[in-house]
């Protein structure tokens, strides 16, 4: 039978024999990964949760788990099992699995507890009822709150409101606010445009679930408008707001009132807000990111309008979970020595302390004393060995600091000393001329006395040799003669031990070929040399750093490769890019020293793209440009090329400038030779000695000013068509407001020109039809252009042949489809009236004969109509009907509006047109009211116009009526 104290000593000896330095003596468990809080959707797709836990130690730690302080019996729990130290829970159950989990890691040296981690489940239930909510009746100008009333849930929620139908969401402004605390929708004052149905949208940020409430109708009362009144703060933060350190604090404040109140914030202490504090949603939200102790205090929200003001106050208090200021560390002490450990933590409120040994509470009694985070144990014995944890805790959190205590017995220490010194034999290499330090630190209790031998000779202190009291040997300026075997001998009252190591002196390493500063063009390849001469006994390795970062040759193999043999570390860079320019350092590491050498590599490339190209001034033919330069990429910019693009060009084209050559020092230029009334984009390309760079982003589209057309249309020609037609075509131009074409033509051999005017700029084809035109007859044709500034030159005369024999007929405009209702004989006019696919045009002659009207379509003009006389009327009123009100009861829509009174210069109002755009219906009435029955399955757009002898007046703002089947609407009143 083995006595208990002998078993403890044997375990200590077994552990000691596995290590040779202080760094690996302590092999109790220590955390690599501790559990973290989890919040999962209650209907998680994989129905599984993994709570991480991993520790290291020797022997490898084992694990156990507890839930809410109760040990989990994994042997009898089919839903829970461990993978390594992590706990995996399958078939999640909210009632059984919610709670605080804690992991315990243990091995032969002791046990430690992890931090506690909570497992929670997020969910969002449906609203209890989906029936239409009661209507909220309110006067215009009155404030109102629409309640959301979110259903039971877990997890953070966000809120939004739909107005009438998706996707029309309520837009928050100074008059409307959605609280993210309550979900309610607040109107500072109601306006007629607010009438409609409102649906609360609740979103769970964890589960991503979204539910909608039933609609709440908002209805205007008909008993008058609410007068002005002072603000009433309806949304305000609590009187006391606890805030965690480094959290984001959001305070809400919103008031009802008429006029709409303005919201402002301040601290009652008078301290101004730091720059990190922001306001949002028209000052309804005050946001304090990264909350700190100095941000605590009383905050005031002020709501004010011209009728008065009101304020709300609340105090934000600061709290913080504990964090360590001082932790405990692994400690090894001899029997009968005293232990003193102290840990310190900060937090608000101030944390309290407790101590654990192997996961169990340490009580203050006898040799053990605990005071203010300090643990002291007098006269240690072997049973005091184990894993200790200092625990700091306040109501906001708990933290653990772990350390191992090893109590060394004299026999165990001596055996460990003998083991270490008999195993730890080394070969030490040193460069000739350097300083060598040999350490001898035996683990012994009581401490051992050390001496050194070189071979069989005991070393004595000299000018170059220093022997320190702690057993360390230092030799300065070593030479080849110092190469030998060195033995450290350690003695105490329990015995003697020794260890031997060999010292090898090598020649210094020399760099024989260094890299030099270089310049290279982008896209080329280069080898940067780095070669050495070294002692053959040394192991050599090369590495390269670029701009302070070690080059990873595997990851960056596309560009970097180390070439050469054992004494060469040359660096090859292939397909060099601009980003490869910088400082390269070759690092040579040997067993005894480390050397480095560096060089600067300058990579030259075409310039980077210029930026911020803008048009400073533009005329009908010039544009003043400015830009900012891009990077020169190692080679100074020598000049710029300016390019332009229009809808009429194929891609970008270089343009002429003043000065003709734009040198690299210039950041402005004038582009010349532009066409009038054309929309241009400009960009700038820089060049240097390497080449042309990337173009700049294009400027904003800018149109040149208009001018009298200075060029005539080109490519005038034509031909073809149907019987009795003359088809004329030309190349399209564009220039100025009121742009159009004048087409002149005559039979070959005649004198008088017939002219036609086309005022549609996009048309480059004209068809003249006349039954008297013989087939395939030659005509002289010329085309000119005009705009509001005047008429330009005609093109050269071209010969165009009329159509050959054809069969297509066109009809004259009928009396019921008259194209013109007024005309002035002293102006050149071209009237268009849309009727199916037909148009009207006026043809006139130079001898001032009366113009006739013809209809034409894409096949050309038809026969001329008979001349008509018409007297112009006074114009209709230029005002739309006002104060339009509409009432919807069931499917019956009733409209009312104020009459339009004509001025002396306007035609008398004879009635009103109601345009119903759903199926393009028009109804005429001489009253100021109308009634209409609407279908529940259609959308409607309604507009009202005054009608007079002079025609139709200005239309009212359109009234939108959505599908009635989508809403459960009983009564809505909407004034415009």
C-alpha positions, 0 to 999 in steps of 0.5 A, a space after each residue: 500500500 502506498 501512503 498518500 503523501 508518497 503518491 503526491 510526490 510520485 505524481 510530481 516527479 513524473 510531471 517534472 521528468 517531462 520538462 526542462 524549462 520553467 515555461 513548460 513546468 506548469 501543465 494544468 489546464 488553461 483555456 484556449 476557447 471559452 463558451 460564448 453567449 448564443 441566441 438562436 431562432 427557435 425554429 433553427 434549420 439545423 435544430 442543433 447548437 454548439 457551445 465551444 470549449 477547449 483547453 490545453 494541458 498535459 495530460 490533455 484535459 477532460 471536460 464536464 458541463 453544467 446548466 444553471 449550476 446543475 451538472 449535465 449527465 451526458 451518459 443518460 442524455 441522448 440529445 446532448 454530447 461532447 465533441 472534444 470539449 464542446 457541447 453539442 445539443 440536438 433537437 433543441 427545446 426552448 424550455 429544457 435548453 434555455 439557461 446559463 452553461 459552464 464548462 469545467 476542464 480538468 486533468 491530474 493537476 486540477 480543474 478550472 471553470 470557464 466563463 458562463 455562457 447563456 443560450 437563448 431562443 429568438 421567436 416572434 409570434 403572430 398578432 392575435 387577431 387579423 381583423 381590421 382595427 378600429 378607425 382612428 378619427 382625428 381633426 386636421 391639425 391634431 396630433 395622433 398616435 397609432 399603436 402597433 402592440 407587438 406580439 410576444 417575442 424574444 430577440 431584438 425587433 425593428 418596426 416600420 409602417 405601410 401606408 395603404 399598400 406595400 411597398 409604400 412605407 411611411 417616410 419619417 420626417 419632422 411630422 412623423 416618427 416611428 418609435 423603435 422602442 414601442 413600435 407606435 407611429 406618431 403624427 405631430 399633426 395630421 394633414 389631409 394627405 395622411 388619410 388612409 390605412 396603416 399597417 405595422 410591420 414587425 421584424 425580428 433581427 435574429 430570426 429574420 421573421 416579419 409579421 404585419 398587423 391588421 390595418 388601422 384606418 386613419 379618418 379625418 373628422 368633419 367637425 372642423 380643423 384643430 387650432 394651434 397648440 403647444 407641444 406635448 411630448 408623447 415619446 420620451 426616454 425613462 427618468 433613469 437609463 442604465 448604459 453599459 460601457 462601450 455600448 450605443 445609447 439611443 434616446 427617443 423624443 417626439 412631440 405632438 403639436 401645431 405647428 410641428 414642434 422642433 426638437 433640440 437636445 442638451 445636457 443639463 450640466 451645460 457640457 457640450 456634446 462631443 463630436 461622436 454624438 449624432 441626432 437622427 430623424 429630424 432630431 427625434 433620436 439622440 445617439 451616443 456611440 461608445 458610451 463612456 463614464 464621462 457621457 453619464 449625466 442628465 439629458 434634456 429633450 426640448 420640444 418647441 413651437 410658436 405656441 410654447 415649449 415642453 421638456 423631458 429629462 432623464 439620467 443616463 447612468 454608467 455601468 461596466 462589467 468587471 475587467 482585469 487590472 491585475 491577474 494571477 500567474 503560475 507559481 512554484 514554491 517549496 514546502 513551508 514557503 508562503 503564497 501571496 496572490 493578488 488580483 485586481 479588477 475594475 467595474 461599475 459597480 465595484 466588483 467583489 472577489 472570491 477564490 476557487 481551488 479546482 473549481 471549489 470555493 476557497 474559505 478563509 480559515 487557519 493558514 488561508 486568508 482572503 482579503 480584497 482580492 488577495 489570497 495568502 496561504 502560510 506554510 505551504 504543504 503538498 496538498 495546497 498544489 492545484 489550479 486556483 481561480 480568482 473570481 471578480 463579479 458584479 451584477 453585470 458580469 463575472 470574470 475568472 483569472 486562472 493559475 497553477 500552484 506547484 508546491 515542491 518537496 525537497 526530494 522531488 526537486 532534487 530528482 527533477 534537477 538530476 533529470 534535467 541536467 542529465 538530459 538537456 545537453 546542447 550544441 551551441 554555435 557562436 560567431 567569432 568575436 561575439 559574446 556568448 552566454 551559457 545559463 545554468 539554472 537548476 531547479 533545486 530546493 534549497 537553491 544549488 551552488 553552480 560551477 563551470 568546467 571547460 573540458 576538465 579544467 575548472 573555469 576562473 573569472 578573467 577579463 573575458 570570462 564572467 561567472 554570475 552568482 545565479 550560475 550564468 557563464 558569459 564569455 566576451 569576444 570569443 575566438 576559435 580557442 574557446 571552442 570546447 565542451 562546457 560542463 555546469 555542476 550544481 550542488 546542494 545538501 541533497 546531492 550533485 548534478 551536472 550537464 554538458 554542452 558543446 560550444 562551436 565557434 564559426 567564421 563571420 558571415 559576409 554579404 558578397 552581393 547586395 541589392 542596389 536601388 533600381 528603376 523599372 517599367 511596369 510589366 517587366 521582370 527583374 532579379 534582385 541579388 542577395 548573396 553571401 559567404 559563410 562558415 560551412 558549419 552554419 545553417 543558412 536561411 533567406 527571407 525577404 520583406 517588402 515595405 515591412 511585410 514578410 513576403 509569402 512566396 506561396 501566396 504571392 507565387 505569381 510575382 515573387 520567387 526566391 532563386 539561387 543555391 544555399 548561399 544565394 537568396 536572389 529575389 525574382 519579381 515577374 510582371 512587375 506592377 505599380 504596387 511592387 514599388 518600395 523597399 525590399 529587405 533581404 534577411 539572412 539568418 544563421 545559427 549565430 547571427 542575422 544580417 540584412 541588406 536593402 534596396 529601393 525599387 522604383 516602378 515606373 508606369 503610365 500615369 493614373 487617371 486624372 479626376 474631377 473633370 468639370 466643364 467650367 464654361 461652355 459656348 456654342 463651339 467651345 468648352 472650358 475644362 478643368 481637372 485634377 492630376 492623377 498619380 504620375 507613377 514614378 515618371 512625371 506627367 508630360 501632357 494631357 489629351 482631351 477626349 469627347 463623346 456625343 450621342 452622334 459619335 462612335 466612342 471617344 474621340 480626341 478634340 482640338 484644344 487651346 493651347 494646341 498642346 496641353 503640357 503636364 503642368 496645366 490643369 485647364 484647357 479650352 476645347 474648340 471646334 464643338 458643334 452647337 446644341 450637342 450634348 457632350 461628355 469630356 474625359 482627360 488622359 495623361 501621358 508620360 515617358 512610359 505611355 498613355 495612362 487610364 482615362 479619367 471618369 467622364 464629366 457630367 453631360 453638358 450641352 453646347 449653346 445653340 446657334 444659327 445652323 451653320 451647316 446644311 444637312 448632308 447626304 440629301 437623296 431619296 427615291 422610292 415610295 408608292 405611286 404619286 410620292 416623292 421621298 426625300 432623305 438626308 443625314 440628321 442634324 441637331 442644333 438649338 431650341 425650335 430646331 427643324 428642317 426646310 425641304 425645298 423641291 421642284 420638278 427639274 427644269 422649273 423655277 418655282 420651289 415648293 417648300 415644306 417645314 418639319 419641326 420634329 428634330 429626329 425626323 430625317 425623311 420627308 414624303 410629298 404626295 400629289 396625284 399629279 406627280 408622274 412616276 419616276 420623274 426627276 426633282 431638284 431637291 435641297 434641304 436646310 435647317 432652322 432653329 429659334 435663332 434663324 435659318 441656316 444654309 441649304 444643301 447642294 441641289 440633289 436630283 431625286 426621282 419620284 416613285 414608280 407606279 404603285 397602288 397604295 391610296 390614302 384618304 383625305 382628312 375628314 371634316 370630323 378629324 380636322 387638323 387645325 382649329 386656328 391658324 395665322 397666315 403671317 407665321 411659318 407654322 407646322 401643327 401636329 395633332 395626334 390621331 391614330 398614326 396620322 399627322 398634319 402639316 402645312 405646305 407653303 409657297 414663296 409666292 404667299 399663296 394660301 397654305 393648304 393642309 394635308 395629312 400624312 403618315 409613315 407612308 407619306 402625305 395624302 391628298 390636300 384638303 379643301 381650304 377652310 376659314 376659321 376664326 380663333 377663339 379666346 383661350 380657355 382659363 389657365 387655372 385648374 379647378 380648386 378645392 377638390 373633395 371626394 367621398 367614397 361610400 362603398 363603390 360610389 365616388 362623389 366629387 365636388 370642386 370650386 367653379 372656375 371663373 374666366 377672365 376677360 381675355 379668356 373664353 367663358 366656362 361652359 362645363 367641366 371634363 372629368 377624365 377617368 384614365 383607367 379606361 380613358 373615359 371622358 365625361 362632360 358636365 356643366 355642374 361642379 359636382 359629379 358622381 361615379 360608380 367604380 369597380 372594386 377590382 380596378 385602379 383609377 386616375 381622375 383629373 378635372 378640367 374646365 371647358 370653354 369655346 377656346 378649348 380645354 383648360 388646365 387639369 387638376 392634380 390627378 386623384 389616385 383611387 386604388 383597388 377597393 378590394 385591397 382595403 376594407 375602407 368605409 369612408 375617406 375624405 381627401 381634400 386637394 
